[in-house]
Amino acid sequence: MNKENINENIQTAFDIKVIGFGGSGCNSINRLSSLKLDRVELIAANTDFQSLAACDADKKIQLGGNSTKGLGTGGSYQKGKKAAEENYRELINAIKDAELVFLTTGMGGGTGSGAIEITARIAASLALPTFSIVTLPFSFESDNRKALAYEATLNLQPFTNTLITIPNDRIYDIADAHSPLSSTLGLTDDILINCISGITEILNPVGLINIDFSHIKRMLEQSGGAYIGNGFGEGENRSISAIHNALIHPLLEAPPLHQAKGVVIRIIGDLQINEINEALDYIKEKLPAETEVIPVIEQRFLHNNQIKISMMITGLGAGTIPVYQSNPSIQNGVDKELFSTSGSEIKSTDSQSSIGFNEELEVPAFIRKGYNSIKLNSQ
């Protein structure tokens, strides 16, 4: 095998698919497309065909041509689900050869809220490791939209290996008060970018010690969620600083390391052996004794003599979803106080989805059977 063929095999050794649903998801795909991510296919799926046509995606899927006529769902969650069921074949073909699937949308609209659940169900039936990263409405948005977002998020959780929920209100804590709304909303895409770039960095075949994708998949399929982060460190104790920065994101809670079952840590830099030992000892002190820790080492000089650390932590248990408290005194069942973004939270596995595993969908029987048989982190 010549050098060109070897390089080609390395580049196509794994495949990551990212699907953005609805207007919010398509906006995320547009922002990701400017980064030219290696070995990542960006897919946009929408019921609004005019909006879809303007999206800069590698692949586009028109959802619900018969049921919505390309005009959107009008905010209907059920229409969003039906639209995805209508085009299940396209969704299957889009992800069936993937090694890892990322799904993203803004919850509260019809297309994104409904279609992401159906696609997660399909991915589960195909036994594909799946990350779902969704945003929750601002507090100033309508009560009905917030209630829909909450319901749809709970219904999504059983069908995805890792669910990350980002309340849009947290953007206030990190954005400049005078920032345009469009650029402010783009801050949430940083989490998606961190996850994808972290995975590709960990799987980079150039290094002294490497890991293959089958090992990554095995760890992701462990019960519980996952956390992926990147961090840089420089100066004295740079390896410790890099770990700290990899574990911190202003829009996310700190990962519960005491629950971790597996950690892959890629350390990149002009490294000394004591720095590698220091980094590994430091992270191990924060983990249960039985946690599997896999170091991946790459000797490379970085700007300002920095160290970069990319980490994937698995087995973290179910993520939290901000509480929705219904008020029985309100006729439509929608409370004035939805989504407490600070304070009380519930584990999503403690809540029962209103969508049963035996629900009849307009998809083949083998996929419905897959919904019943797949063992996911919520079971």
C-alpha positions in Angstrom: 0.0 0.0 0.0 1.5 3.3 -1.0 1.7 6.4 1.2 -1.3 8.1 -0.5 -3.5 5.2 0.2 -2.4 5.0 3.8 -3.2 8.6 4.3 -6.6 8.2 2.6 -7.5 5.3 4.9 -6.5 7.3 8.0 -8.7 10.2 6.9 -11.7 8.0 6.3 -11.2 5.7 9.3 -14.2 7.2 11.1 -17.2 9.4 10.3 -18.9 12.0 12.4 -22.3 13.3 11.3 -23.8 16.5 12.7 -27.5 17.2 12.0 -29.1 20.5 12.7 -32.9 20.6 12.8 -35.3 23.6 12.2 -34.2 27.2 12.0 -32.0 27.1 15.1 -30.2 23.9 14.0 -29.6 25.2 10.5 -28.1 28.4 12.0 -25.7 26.1 14.0 -24.8 24.3 10.8 -24.1 27.5 9.0 -21.7 28.6 11.8 -20.0 25.2 11.9 -19.5 25.2 8.1 -17.1 28.1 8.3 -14.7 26.1 10.5 -14.0 23.4 7.8 -14.0 20.6 10.3 -12.1 17.5 9.1 -13.9 14.2 8.7 -17.2 15.8 9.8 -20.3 15.9 7.6 -22.8 18.7 8.3 -26.4 18.0 7.6 -29.4 20.4 7.7 -33.0 19.2 8.1 -36.0 21.5 8.0 -39.6 21.7 7.0 -39.1 25.3 5.8 -37.6 24.6 2.4 -36.8 28.3 1.7 -34.7 28.5 4.9 -33.2 25.1 4.2 -32.1 26.2 0.7 -30.1 29.1 2.2 -28.2 26.8 4.7 -24.5 26.1 4.0 -24.6 22.3 4.7 -22.9 19.3 3.1 -26.3 17.6 2.8 -29.8 18.9 3.1 -33.0 16.9 4.0 -36.4 18.3 3.2 -38.7 17.1 5.9 -42.5 16.7 5.6 -43.0 17.8 2.0 -46.4 16.2 1.9 -47.6 17.2 5.4 -46.1 20.8 5.5 -45.7 21.7 1.8 -42.3 23.1 2.6 -43.8 25.9 4.7 -42.8 24.8 8.2 -44.9 23.4 11.1 -46.3 26.5 12.6 -44.7 25.6 15.9 -46.5 22.2 16.1 -44.5 19.5 17.9 -46.7 16.7 16.5 -46.2 18.1 12.9 -42.5 18.2 13.4 -42.5 14.5 14.4 -44.7 13.6 11.5 -42.5 15.4 9.1 -39.5 13.4 10.3 -41.4 10.2 10.1 -42.4 11.0 6.5 -38.7 11.2 5.5 -37.3 8.5 7.8 -35.5 6.9 4.8 -33.5 10.0 4.1 -32.6 10.3 7.8 -31.5 6.6 8.0 -29.4 7.0 4.8 -27.8 10.2 6.3 -26.5 8.5 9.4 -26.3 4.8 8.9 -22.6 4.8 8.0 -21.7 7.2 10.9 -19.4 6.3 13.8 -20.8 9.0 15.9 -23.9 11.3 15.6 -24.4 14.8 16.9 -28.0 16.2 16.9 -28.7 19.8 17.6 -31.7 22.2 17.7 -33.4 24.9 19.7 -36.2 23.3 21.7 -39.6 25.0 21.6 -40.3 25.1 17.9 -42.2 22.5 16.0 -39.7 21.1 13.5 -36.6 20.9 15.8 -38.5 19.6 18.9 -40.2 16.9 16.9 -37.6 15.9 14.3 -34.7 15.5 16.7 -36.6 12.9 18.8 -37.5 10.8 15.7 -33.9 11.0 14.5 -32.5 10.0 17.9 -34.9 7.0 17.9 -33.6 6.0 14.5 -30.0 6.4 15.7 -30.7 4.3 18.7 -32.3 1.5 16.6 -29.0 1.5 14.5 -26.9 1.4 17.7 -25.1 4.6 16.9 -23.5 6.6 19.8 -25.4 9.9 19.8 -24.9 13.3 21.4 -27.9 15.6 21.5 -27.1 19.3 22.3 -30.2 21.5 22.6 -31.0 25.0 23.8 -34.0 25.9 25.9 -36.0 29.1 25.4 -35.2 32.5 27.0 -37.4 33.4 30.0 -39.0 36.2 27.9 -40.4 33.7 25.4 -44.0 32.5 25.5 -45.1 30.0 28.2 -46.4 27.6 25.5 -43.0 27.5 23.8 -41.2 26.9 27.1 -43.7 24.1 28.0 -43.2 22.5 24.6 -39.4 22.6 25.0 -39.6 21.0 28.4 -41.8 18.2 27.2 -39.8 17.6 24.0 -36.5 17.5 25.9 -37.8 14.9 28.4 -39.1 12.8 25.4 -35.7 13.0 23.7 -33.6 11.9 26.7 -34.3 8.1 26.6 -33.1 7.8 23.0 -29.7 9.6 23.2 -26.5 8.5 24.9 -25.7 12.0 26.0 -28.1 14.9 26.3 -26.7 18.4 26.9 -29.3 21.1 27.7 -28.3 24.8 27.5 -30.8 27.3 28.9 -30.5 30.4 26.7 -30.7 32.6 29.8 -27.2 31.6 30.7 -25.9 33.6 27.7 -26.6 36.7 29.8 -23.7 35.7 32.1 -21.1 35.6 29.4 -22.2 37.9 26.6 -21.7 41.6 26.3 -24.9 43.5 27.0 -24.7 45.3 23.7 -23.9 42.3 21.6 -26.3 41.6 18.6 -28.7 38.7 19.3 -27.4 36.7 16.3 -23.8 36.6 17.6 -24.9 36.0 21.2 -26.9 32.9 20.2 -23.8 31.7 18.4 -22.1 31.3 21.8 -24.1 28.1 22.4 -22.5 26.6 19.3 -19.2 26.7 21.1 -20.3 23.7 23.1 -21.0 21.7 20.0 -17.7 22.8 18.5 -15.8 21.8 21.6 -17.4 18.3 21.6 -16.6 17.7 17.9 -13.1 19.2 18.0 -12.4 17.3 21.2 -13.3 14.0 19.6 -11.3 14.6 16.4 -8.3 15.8 18.5 -8.5 12.6 20.7 -8.6 10.4 17.5 -5.8 12.2 15.7 -3.6 9.4 14.6 -0.4 11.5 14.9 1.1 10.9 18.4 3.4 8.8 20.5 0.4 7.0 22.1 -3.0 6.8 20.2 -6.5 5.3 20.5 -8.8 3.9 17.9 -12.5 4.7 17.3 -13.7 1.3 18.4 -12.4 2.1 21.9 -14.0 5.5 21.9 -17.4 3.9 20.9 -17.1 1.3 23.6 -16.6 4.0 26.2 -19.4 6.1 24.9 -21.8 3.2 25.0 -21.2 2.8 28.8 -24.2 3.7 30.8 -24.6 7.4 31.6 -23.7 10.6 29.8 -20.4 12.0 28.6 -18.5 15.2 28.8 -16.0 16.5 26.2 -13.8 19.5 26.7 -10.6 21.2 25.5 -8.2 23.4 27.5 -4.9 25.2 27.2 -2.3 25.9 29.8 0.9 27.8 29.9 3.6 28.8 32.3 4.2 27.1 35.6 1.8 24.2 36.3 0.6 24.4 32.7 -0.7 20.8 32.6 -2.9 21.4 35.6 -4.1 24.7 34.2 -5.0 22.9 30.9 -7.1 20.3 32.8 -8.9 23.0 34.7 -9.8 24.8 31.5 -10.9 21.6 29.8 -13.3 21.0 32.7 -14.9 24.5 32.7 -17.5 26.0 30.3 -19.5 29.0 31.3 -22.7 27.6 29.9 -22.4 24.1 31.5 -22.3 22.7 34.9 -19.0 21.1 36.0 -18.9 17.4 35.1 -19.6 15.1 38.2 -16.2 13.4 38.1 -17.1 11.1 41.1 -19.5 9.3 38.7 -16.9 8.8 35.8 -16.4 5.3 34.5 -13.9 6.2 31.8 -11.6 9.0 30.8 -9.6 9.6 27.6 -7.1 12.4 28.0 -5.0 13.6 25.1 -2.0 15.7 26.1 -0.4 17.8 23.4 2.7 19.9 23.7 6.5 20.0 24.0 6.1 17.7 26.9 8.3 16.6 29.8 7.7 13.2 31.4 7.0 14.8 34.8 4.3 17.0 33.3 2.6 13.9 31.8 2.7 12.2 35.2 1.6 15.3 37.0 -1.5 15.7 34.7 -2.5 12.0 35.0 -2.0 12.0 38.8 -4.1 15.1 39.2 -7.0 13.8 37.2 -6.9 10.4 38.8 -7.2 12.0 42.3 -10.6 13.3 41.2 -11.9 10.0 39.9 -13.2 6.8 41.5 -10.4 4.2 41.8 -12.0 1.9 39.3 -12.3 4.6 36.5 -10.5 3.6 33.3 -8.0 6.3 32.3 -6.5 6.2 28.9 -3.7 8.7 28.1 -3.1 9.8 24.5 0.2 11.6 24.0 1.4 13.9 21.2 4.8 15.6 21.3 4.4 18.9 19.4 5.4 22.5 20.1 2.5 24.9 20.5 2.2 28.6 20.5 3.7 30.2 23.7 4.9 26.8 24.7 1.4 25.9 25.8 0.0 22.5 26.6 -3.4 21.5 25.2 -5.6 18.9 26.8 -8.6 17.3 25.2 -10.7 15.1 27.5 -13.6 12.7 27.1 -15.3 11.6 30.3 -17.9 8.9 30.1 -20.4 7.2 32.5 -21.5 10.5 34.2 -25.1 9.6 34.6 -28.1 11.4 33.3 -27.8 15.1 32.7 -30.2 17.5 34.4 -33.1 19.3 32.9 -34.3 22.6 34.4 -37.5 22.1 36.3 -40.9 22.9 34.7 -43.5 23.4 37.5 -47.1 23.1 36.3 -49.7 25.3 38.1 -53.1 23.6 38.4 -54.7 27.0 38.8 -53.8 27.9 35.2 -56.4 26.6 32.8 -54.0 25.7 30.0 -51.7 23.9 32.3 -48.8 26.2 31.6 -47.1 27.8 34.5 -45.8 31.4 34.6 -42.5 30.1 36.1 -40.9 27.6 33.8 -37.3 26.4 33.6 -35.6 27.6 36.8 -32.1 28.0 35.4 -30.7 28.4 38.9 -31.6 26.4 41.8 -33.9 23.3 41.7 -33.2 20.7 39.1 -34.4 17.2 38.4 -32.7 14.2 36.8 -34.3 13.5 33.5 -34.3 9.8 34.2 -36.6 10.4 37.1 -39.3 11.8 34.8 -41.5 9.7 32.6 -41.6 10.5 29.0 -45.1 11.0 27.6 -43.9 9.0 24.5 -44.0 5.3 25.2 -41.6 2.9 23.7 -44.5 1.1 22.0 -45.9 4.2 20.3 -46.8 3.5 16.7 -44.8 5.6 14.3 -44.9 5.9 10.6 -41.7 4.0 10.3 -40.8 0.3 9.6 -41.5 -2.3 12.2 -37.7 -3.1 12.6 -37.1 0.5 13.8 -40.1 0.3 16.2 -38.7 -2.9 17.5 -35.3 -1.3 17.9 -36.9 1.3 20.2 -38.0 -1.4 22.5 -34.8 -3.5 22.5 -32.1 -0.8 22.7 -30.5 -0.5 26.1 -29.8 3.2 26.7 -28.6 5.1 29.7 -32.1 5.8 31.0 -33.0 2.1 31.4 
